[in-house]
Amino acid sequence: MEKYCFIYILEHILCLMNIKSKKTNSLGLLKPPKDTKIVVAMSGGVDSSTVAGLMKKDGYNVIGVTLKLYDDAKRSKKSRQCCAGQDILDAKRVSQQLNIDHKILYYQKRFKKDVIDSFVDSYIAGETPIPCVQCNQTVKFRDLYSHARELKADALVTGHYVNRIQKNKNAEMYRAADLTRDQSYFLFTTTQEQLNFLRFPLGKMQKNETRKIASELNLNVADKPDSQDICFVPNGDYASVIKKYKPESFKMGNILDIEGNIIGKHDGIINFTIGQRKGIKIAQKEALYVVSINEKENTVVVGNKNYLTISKIYLKDINLLSDVKKFNDSLFIKVRSTGRLIKAKINLDNTKAEVNLKEDEIGISPGQACVFYSKNKIGDKVLGGGWIDRTVNKYLST
C-alpha cells in the first residue's frame, strides 16, 4: 500500500513539474499560438485594429468580430462615434489586410433594449446615465462573450486600456499604464468569470505606442481619430435622442433655490445634470449650479458651488471582484471616468453599499458609477463598484 502511495505521489509531482515546464503563450495560455483560437472585438478604431494586428503577428488563430449596434443612417459627418457604418467598414478592411476571419453580429435590438432604453429612462428619472458601462455589461461582455464561447475560443481580446494580471486561478484588474486612457471605470461590472476569459494587450502601453505599432503594421486606421461621442447620441445632443423615443418627457416645471423658492422655469428635467452651470438661464450675482433634480416633483434645484459638495453616497447593484473588507486602509473610489481617486470608507450590504467620502468631491450624480480601487505595489487594483442611487451633502439629499 505504501509503495503504491509513493508511486502516486511521485507521479503527481512529475505531473506538476511537467505543467510548470510548459511555456505559456503571450496571453498566458498553455498552448502554442497557432493552436490558440481567439476572438478580437473590432470596433473599427485604431486600438482594436492594433490588437488584431498584434495577435495575428504573434501567430494566433484570430477571428475578428464587429458589433452592429444601432442605425446610423442620419449620423453627422462631423461626429466621432464608435460602432457606426464607417467603423464597421474599417474593421472589415483591416481584417482583410491582416488575412483574418471577420464576422459582423447584428445586435441592434439587444442594444436598443439594454442600452438606449435604459439611457432614456435614466435621464427621465433625473439621473445621468453612463451607456458605455451598460454596453460593456450587456452586448459586449455578456452577448459577445457568450458568442466567443460558442465559437470555442480560448480568449476574448479587446482594445480596452486596462491592465489584467493573472494571480493563481483568477485574474485581477488594474488601472492601465496610460492613466489618460484608462478604461477600468467603464469595466467595473465585469464578472470574475468574464475577466478570466478576457485579455487586454494594450493595458501596459501608452496611446502613442499603439499608434506607432499600427503604423508599423501599415494599418489604414493608424491615424484615425479616437471616438468621442456616445455612438447613438449625435454630436453629444442627448436631448434629441430622448425627444425621438419619448417626446412626452419634455414637461415644463419649476426651478427652485435651496430654500425651495421658485426662481425660474425649465422645459424638462432631461435638459439638466447635477453640477451643470450653463443653460440654467437665471441671472444672479453668484454663478448657479444644478444641485438636485426631483423627477416626482418635476423640479430642478440650483445653488452656489458649495452646495455640490458630497459627503456620502448610496449605491445599488454592487459587483465585486475582490473582498473590499480586506482593503479598508487603502480604499479609494472614482465617481467619474476622468475623475481622481478619492479616499473613502465602504460599508457593504449585499447588493447595496454606503460610501463615506474622506475627501470633498462635488457634482456627483445618481445614475453614475462609483468604482472601488485599492493601491498596492503593482498599481491601482479594481475591487468592483456599484451604481449611484442617491447622494447626501451638508444641505440636502438627492
Number of C-alpha atoms within 10 A of each C-alpha: 6 7 8 9 10 11 12 12 12 12 12 12 12 12 12 11 11 10 12 11 9 11 12 14 14 14 19 11 14 15 16 13 20 12 12 18 19 26 29 26 26 32 25 27 24 29 26 24 31 30 24 30 25 17 22 19 11 13 14 22 18 25 24 23 23 22 22 20 23 19 13 17 8 7 17 11 8 8 16 18 24 20 24 22 17 13 20 21 15 21 28 23 18 26 25 12 14 19 13 17 14 19 15 14 13 13 16 15 13 16 21 15 11 17 24 22 15 17 22 24 16 17 22 20 18 27 28 22 23 20 21 14 20 21 20 19 20 19 20 19 21 15 16 21 21 15 17 22 16 9 13 12 18 19 22 25 24 24 23 22 26 29 26 22 19 12 8 7 6 13 18 18 27 23 23 25 19 18 14 11 18 20 21 26 25 22 23 26 26 23 16 17 11 17 22 18 17 23 24 21 24 24 26 16 16 17 17 10 12 20 19 14 18 22 16 11 17 15 21 15 21 20 13 12 11 12 15 12 15 19 22 23 18 20 17 15 12 18 17 13 17 23 14 11 12 14 12 10 18 17 12 13 17 19 22 20 19 15 9 11 11 15 13 15 16 20 13 21 25 26 17 25 23 23 22 15 18 12 11 18 11 13 10 7 5 9 13 22 24 26 30 29 25 14 16 8 9 19 22 27 23 28 20 16 17 13 21 26 20 23 18 21 25 20 24 19 15 20 21 20 22 17 10 20 12 10 16 14 12 14 21 26 26 19 24 18 17 13 11 12 19 18 19 21 21 21 14 14 11 10 12 19 21 17 20 17 18 13 12 13 17 17 21 25 27 26 21 22 28 27 28 29 30 21 16 9 6 9 15 20 25 26 23 25 29 23 25 28 19 18 22 17 18 12 11 13 13 19
